[in-house]
Amino acid sequence: MPEYNSFPALLDRTIIERASKFGSAELADGMKGLGYPGDGCMSADMLPIDENTKIVGTAATVETKDGDNFPIHVAIYSASEGYVLVIAGGGCRERAYLGDLIGGAAKAVGLEGLVVDGAVRDRVGLKKMGFPVYSTGYMQRGPSKIGPGRINVPVVCAGVKVNPGDLVLGDADGVTVVPREIINEVLDRAEEKDSYEQKRRVKIAEYTECKQSGRPLPELAPKWVLDMLEGQKG
């Protein structure tokens, strides 16, 4: 039997809704400078099977290795709606940790998605489900059944420390994890960055319109670029 700890309290629905407005890149920007390695970003090879899916939810964790999916089964059948199952599999690619059957079970239980540091298989079947699954690779060889593994403990998944109860958000760019204790601060910072980016989009559209109509061109470079250029002149 795996070392089993109870599932963490789900993040408040208002937090999930607020986070859902952003992408993984915006949350990573919100993490910048807060002292968390990699700004909460999982490694670049952690990517979605279907780039059109998005995953947002409360982290529940599994620690396993060598393609062993026994603890993954236990975690899924014990879970409930609202969780993202983060599987720290040590990057194993010799065996697939799961395929479309486990994906189907996770979807039926109501999990928000699966994040797997290791290989999966049944890529086409998983993609057809429209269920968010992220992995660091593919391998057709099936999983082992060894155990015990650990459930709902702090883990390191694709280079990022994940505690049960953290915020997990994945999209076409990858997966970002925000520690529970700084979620509100990170979302505040992400909102500030989003406001800046919206203003930049307006400026770019204005520049394009002026160029097409033959009117004088406004300054396109953002102020921070101009400030750095001015500083380098000195």
QUIMOUR-V661195 format. One line per field, one symbol per residue. ss: DSSP state (H for helix, E for strand, C for the rest). A space follows every 50 residues. Layout:
ss->???
//
This chain:
ss->CCEECCCCCCCCHHHHHHHCCCCHHHHHHHHCCCCCHHHHECCCCCEECC CCCCEEEEEEEEECCCCECHHHHHHHHHCCCCEEEEEEEEEEEEEECCCH HHHHHHHHHCCCEEEEEEEECCHHHHHHHCCCEEEEEECCCCCECCCCCE ECCCEEECCEEECCCCEEEEECCEEEEECHHHHHHHHHHHHHHHHHHHHH HHHHHHHHHHHHHCCCCCCCCCHHHHHHHHHHHC
//
